[in-house]
Amino acid sequence: MSELHVVLGATGAIGSAVVAELTARGHRVRAVSRGPATGPGGFRADVTTTEGAVAACAGAAVVYQCAQPRYERWAAEFPCLVRPVLTGVEAAGAKLVMADNLYVYGPVDGPMTEDLPHAATGPRGRVRAEVDRMILDAHRSGRLRATLGRASDYYGPGGVTTVVGPNVFAAALAGKTVRWVGDLDQPRTLAYLPDVAAGLVTLGENAAADGRAWHLPAAEPVTGRRFLDLVRAEVGGRPRVAGLGRGAQRLIGLFNPTVRGLGETWYQRDRPFVSDDTAFREAFGPVRVTPHAEGVAATLDWYRSDAA
């Protein structure tokens, strides 16, 4: 029987994409969520508790940590989530793959590489750095094996809680104004969800990935204006586009805590924000990533059907 791969947060956007990728590669999968267990491999557990995390991870060879608190609760709750997960992974004698992001670096000049200092000063950036330290310290101490896969903002089928989600794809299909959060003319790395999942599973499959963070492969950086042009070309017609600037973010943030939290990382939206994935490609290549035009078309198809 093949080794068991466990996905925590399996009903979220990244978690469900990882489940799909593991299944496509022929792995045996346990899909863990706090809600009722559904589908093949479904398993109900509260991994914020030690008992739940140990049960969820039991028998695993690899555990993918894709669960996370609500965005506005990161600073208060993320370490409390990761601690029992580490205990569960250790008890199983498994390897941990953390679905991570780029907050740890704070504002940077030039493309981001994995050797940059963790210089974030905002609460969400600091807590992500704390979580990363917890995981890599557990690896270095010999408690478990671990690796981290970092991605930028993502889009794709199932991506409904991201800034490149309903306000872009659902709005375009409905003929509404398509809103880009930030400067329309700044290049940024955007990750396509299935590519994120493929990168995380590759890290899970390879012992050479252990003990460090990796930037997951993504298509070339793209400006908001160019990305929205791809959306408009696929939808047809000429839906209106608009950039949501800092002033509007502050105003909406008075009533919406998630939008309010974007102010901490506005540096990701008013200047180039580019992730360098050279290290991953050199270690695990050749790597195929989804061109943005192809990813946009697939995402719109999903919004037409599954998100309807």
Salt bridges, closest charged atoms under 4 A:
GLU21 OE2 - ARG25 NE 2.71
ASP46 OD2 - ARG34 NH2 3.59
GLU72 OE2 - ARG70 NE 2.80
GLU77 OE2 - ARG73 NE 2.91
GLU90 OE1 - ARG143 NE 2.94
ASP100 OD1 - ARG128 NH2 2.98
ASP100 OD2 - ARG150 NE 2.96
GLU114 OE2 - ARG212 NH2 3.77
GLU130 OE2 - ARG83 NH2 3.99
ASP132 OD2 - ARG150 NH2 2.66
ASP137 OD1 - ARG140 NH2 2.79
ASP153 OD2 - ARG188 NH2 2.90
ASP153 OD2 - ARG269 NH1 3.05
ASP185 OD1 - ARG225 NE 2.76
GLU205 OE1 - ARG25 NH1 2.62
GLU205 OE2 - HIS27 NE2 2.73
ASP210 OD1 - LYS95 NZ 2.60
ASP210 OD2 - ARG145 NE 2.70
GLU264 OE1 - ARG124 NH1 3.03
ASP270 OD1 - ARG271 NE 2.81
ASP277 OD1 - ARG281 NE 2.75
GLU294 OE1 - ARG288 NH2 3.03
ASP301 OD1 - ARG304 NH1 2.77
